[in-house]
């Protein structure tokens, strides 16, 4: 994997450009409606929804980056950039399966991959009804350049298993351990790589996520070859937009790419004003810091932060 911190610096520059453009055109995001014609929350601080609501869209000046669709109260589909689609299936009121087809930013450089990715995740719950295991089959497709346009072909296939643990005292998510390996078919499959995310909290909010990545030797997790720390600082006391999304879907977002732990803030009920990311493997670790000022509606839901505008619809 290329150096993640270099990618973060590129992403930071990209976001800075978006911020300058977004602040100058925030009024253009007003008075939107969702796919059913329901009004979305205006960014005008003097207006807002009253009563039950759902997160409907996330919008930057470059366009819509996520649109959430529901069947009644259940989130069933998420549309993201470049025509990507996440389908969510339920068993009763619990998510049982998540299917993704589209494009990801696998290397963290702020640009979606040219490769297309498809994965299916099956969800298993423990005795207390908590999500404890996710099994995943993933295929990456690549298209060679040429004229006429070339067909998509399978570039790689992997199998992964994610084991989730929770604090015995608080019940909060403590770790996500991923084991994966190449899926060549047949009975010779073996896990070859791992990653582990360890979550720390300040009150109810995630204060840091430690990400370790390494290889598996037989049944042993070798010492990590990559190690990053993500800190979330200066929380406000207002409502995070992602509190309206199912916990299981938020976990799916965190594991959608190898390193997506800067999104760990989606697990928090409030909003951090600073995010610090540090590569712990370099001789002198230097944090990369992002900061924002939020805007809120009268019901204290966030409407803008980190260059993203949040829109809601009544439920």
C-alpha positions in Angstrom: 0.0 0.0 0.0 1.3 3.5 -0.8 2.0 5.8 2.0 -1.3 6.7 3.5 -0.2 10.0 4.9 0.9 11.3 1.5 -2.6 10.5 0.3 -4.1 12.4 3.3 -2.1 15.5 2.3 -3.5 15.2 -1.2 -7.0 14.7 0.2 -6.5 17.7 2.5 -5.6 20.0 -0.4 -8.6 18.7 -2.4 -10.9 19.4 0.5 -9.5 22.8 1.0 -10.3 23.7 -2.6 -13.9 22.3 -2.0 -14.2 24.4 1.1 -13.4 27.7 -0.6 -15.9 26.9 -3.4 -18.5 25.5 -1.0 -18.5 28.5 1.4 -19.1 30.9 -1.6 -22.1 28.9 -2.8 -23.8 27.6 0.3 -27.0 29.3 -0.7 -27.3 27.2 -3.8 -28.0 24.1 -1.6 -31.3 25.6 -0.2 -34.8 24.4 -0.8 -33.9 20.9 -2.1 -36.4 18.1 -2.2 -35.8 14.3 -2.0 -36.7 11.7 -4.6 -40.3 11.6 -3.3 -40.7 15.4 -3.4 -40.5 15.9 0.4 -38.7 19.1 1.5 -35.2 18.8 2.8 -33.9 20.9 5.7 -33.0 24.4 4.5 -29.6 25.6 5.6 -31.2 28.9 6.8 -30.5 28.8 10.6 -34.0 30.2 11.3 -35.8 27.2 9.8 -35.8 23.5 10.3 -37.7 20.3 10.7 -39.7 19.6 13.8 -40.4 16.0 14.9 -39.1 12.7 13.6 -36.6 13.0 10.7 -34.3 10.9 8.6 -31.0 11.8 7.0 -31.7 12.3 3.3 -28.6 13.6 1.5 -25.0 14.7 2.0 -24.0 17.4 -0.5 -20.8 19.3 -1.3 -20.4 22.1 -3.8 -19.3 19.4 -6.2 -22.6 17.6 -5.9 -24.5 14.9 -3.9 -22.1 12.5 -2.3 -24.7 10.3 -0.6 -28.5 9.9 -0.9 -30.4 7.7 1.6 -33.6 5.9 0.7 -36.0 4.3 3.0 -38.9 1.8 3.2 -41.0 3.2 6.0 -38.5 3.7 8.8 -35.8 1.3 7.4 -32.8 2.4 5.4 -32.8 0.2 2.3 -30.6 1.9 -0.3 -27.7 4.4 -0.4 -26.7 6.0 -3.6 -23.1 7.4 -3.6 -20.8 9.0 -6.2 -20.2 7.7 -9.7 -23.5 5.7 -9.7 -22.5 3.4 -6.7 -25.3 1.6 -5.0 -25.5 0.0 -1.5 -28.5 -2.3 -1.0 -29.5 -3.2 2.6 -31.6 -6.2 3.5 -33.2 -7.1 6.8 -34.3 -10.1 8.8 -37.0 -8.6 11.0 -35.7 -5.2 12.1 -32.0 -6.2 11.9 -29.7 -5.8 8.9 -28.8 -9.2 7.5 -27.1 -8.4 4.3 -25.3 -5.5 2.6 -24.5 -5.5 -1.1 -22.3 -2.8 -2.7 -21.7 -2.3 -6.4 -19.7 0.7 -7.6 -16.5 2.7 -6.9 -14.5 3.2 -3.7 -11.5 5.3 -2.7 -9.4 2.3 -1.7 -6.1 4.1 -1.5 -7.4 7.2 0.4 -6.2 9.8 -2.1 -9.6 11.6 -2.2 -10.3 10.3 -5.8 -12.6 7.3 -6.5 -10.9 4.3 -8.0 -11.2 3.6 -11.7 -11.6 -0.1 -10.8 -15.1 -1.2 -10.0 -15.8 -3.1 -6.7 -18.6 -5.5 -5.7 -19.0 -7.0 -2.3 -21.6 -8.9 -0.3 -21.6 -8.8 3.5 -23.6 -11.3 5.7 -24.4 -10.1 9.2 -24.4 -12.4 12.3 -25.7 -11.3 15.8 -24.8 -12.6 19.2 -27.0 -13.6 22.2 -27.5 -10.0 23.2 -28.6 -8.9 19.7 -25.3 -7.2 19.0 -23.6 -7.5 15.6 -20.6 -9.9 16.2 -19.6 -11.2 12.8 -19.5 -10.1 9.2 -18.5 -12.4 6.4 -17.6 -10.8 3.1 -17.0 -11.8 -0.5 -15.4 -9.1 -2.6 -14.5 -8.8 -6.3 -12.6 -6.0 -8.0 -13.0 -5.5 -11.7 -10.6 -3.7 -14.0 -11.0 -2.5 -17.6 -7.9 -2.2 -19.8 -7.6 1.0 -21.8 -8.1 0.8 -25.6 -10.3 1.4 -28.5 -12.9 0.2 -28.8 -13.7 0.2 -25.0 -12.5 -3.0 -23.4 -14.8 -5.2 -21.2 -14.5 -5.4 -17.4 -12.5 -8.4 -16.2 -12.0 -9.8 -12.7 -8.8 -8.3 -11.2 -9.0 -9.8 -7.7 -11.3 -11.8 -5.5 -11.0 -11.9 -1.7 -12.8 -13.4 1.3 -12.9 -11.6 4.6 -14.3 -12.1 8.1 -14.8 -9.3 10.6 -15.1 -10.0 14.3 -16.6 -7.3 16.5 -16.1 -7.0 20.2 -17.7 -4.7 22.8 -16.7 -3.2 26.1 -18.0 -5.4 29.0 -18.6 -2.2 31.0 -20.1 0.3 28.5 -21.3 -2.0 25.8 -19.7 0.2 23.2 -17.9 -1.1 20.1 -14.3 -1.9 21.2 -12.6 -3.6 18.2 -13.1 -4.7 14.7 -10.7 -7.5 13.6 -10.5 -8.3 9.9 -8.9 -11.4 8.4 -8.8 -11.7 4.6 -7.2 -13.7 1.9 -7.3 -14.2 -1.9 -10.2 -16.3 -3.1 -8.7 -18.6 -5.8 -11.6 -21.1 -5.5 -11.4 -24.6 -4.3 -10.6 -25.8 -0.8 -7.2 -24.2 -0.3 -8.3 -20.8 1.0 -6.3 -19.3 3.9 -6.4 -15.9 5.6 -3.1 -14.1 4.8 -3.7 -10.5 6.1 -5.3 -8.7 9.0 -6.3 -5.3 10.2 -7.5 -4.3 13.6 -9.4 -1.1 14.6 -9.4 -0.4 18.4 -11.8 2.3 19.6 -11.4 4.6 22.6 -14.1 6.9 24.0 -14.6 10.1 25.9 -18.1 9.8 27.3 -20.3 8.5 24.5 -18.0 9.9 21.7 -15.2 8.1 19.9 -12.0 9.9 21.0 -9.5 7.8 19.0 -9.2 4.8 16.7 -6.0 2.9 16.5 -5.6 1.0 13.1 -3.0 -1.8 12.8 -2.4 -3.7 9.6 -0.2 -6.8 9.1 0.1 -10.3 7.8 -1.1 -13.6 9.2 1.4 -16.4 9.7 -0.6 -19.6 10.1 -2.9 -18.6 12.9 -0.6 -15.9 14.3 -1.1 -12.2 13.7 2.4 -10.9 13.1 3.5 -7.5 14.3 1.8 -4.7 12.3 3.6 -3.3 9.3 1.3 -0.3 9.2 -0.1 1.6 12.2 -2.2 4.8 12.3 -3.9 6.8 15.0 -7.1 8.8 14.4 -8.1 11.3 17.1 -11.4 13.1 17.3 -11.2 16.3 19.4 -13.3 19.3 20.6 -16.7 17.7 20.4 -19.8 20.0 20.5 -23.0 19.1 22.4 -25.2 19.0 19.3 -26.6 16.1 17.3 -24.5 14.2 14.7 -26.4 13.6 11.5 -25.3 9.9 11.4 -27.2 9.2 14.7 -30.1 8.7 12.3 -28.5 5.8 10.5 -28.4 2.2 11.7 -25.3 1.1 13.6 -24.7 -1.8 11.3 -24.7 0.3 8.2 -22.1 2.6 9.9 -19.9 -0.4 10.5 -20.2 -1.3 6.9 -19.0 2.2 5.9 -16.0 1.8 8.2 -14.9 -1.5 6.7 -15.7 -0.6 3.1 -12.0 0.1 2.5 -8.8 -1.0 4.3 -8.3 2.4 6.0 -11.5 4.3 6.4 -11.1 5.1 10.1 -11.1 8.9 9.7 -14.9 8.2 9.4 -15.1 6.8 12.9 -16.8 10.0 13.9 -20.0 8.5 12.5 -20.2 6.4 15.7 -20.4 9.4 17.9 -23.6 11.2 19.0 -21.9 14.6 18.8 -19.6 16.3 16.3 -15.8 16.7 16.6 -14.4 20.0 15.4 -10.9 18.6 14.9 -9.6 15.3 13.5 -5.9 14.4 13.8 -4.4 11.5 11.8 -0.9 10.2 12.6 1.3 7.5 10.9 2.8 5.8 14.0 5.4 3.8 12.0 7.6 6.8 10.9 10.6 7.8 13.1 9.0 11.1 14.1 5.2 10.9 13.8 3.6 14.1 12.6 -0.2 14.5 12.8 -2.2 15.7 9.9 -5.0 17.9 11.3 -8.4 18.8 9.9 -10.7 21.3 11.5 -14.1 22.7 10.9 -16.8 25.0 12.2 -20.3 23.5 12.3 -23.7 25.0 11.5 -26.9 23.7 13.1 -30.7 23.9 12.8 -32.9 25.0 15.7 -33.3 21.4 16.8 -29.5 21.3 17.1 -28.9 18.8 14.3 -25.8 19.6 12.3 -26.4 21.1 8.9 -22.9 21.8 7.7 -19.3 20.7 8.7 -16.1 19.4 7.1 -17.3 20.8 3.8 -20.5 18.6 3.8 -24.0 20.0 3.9 -26.6 17.6 5.6 -30.2 17.5 4.5 -33.1 15.8 6.3 -36.6 14.8 5.5 -39.6 14.2 7.8 -40.4 10.7 8.8 
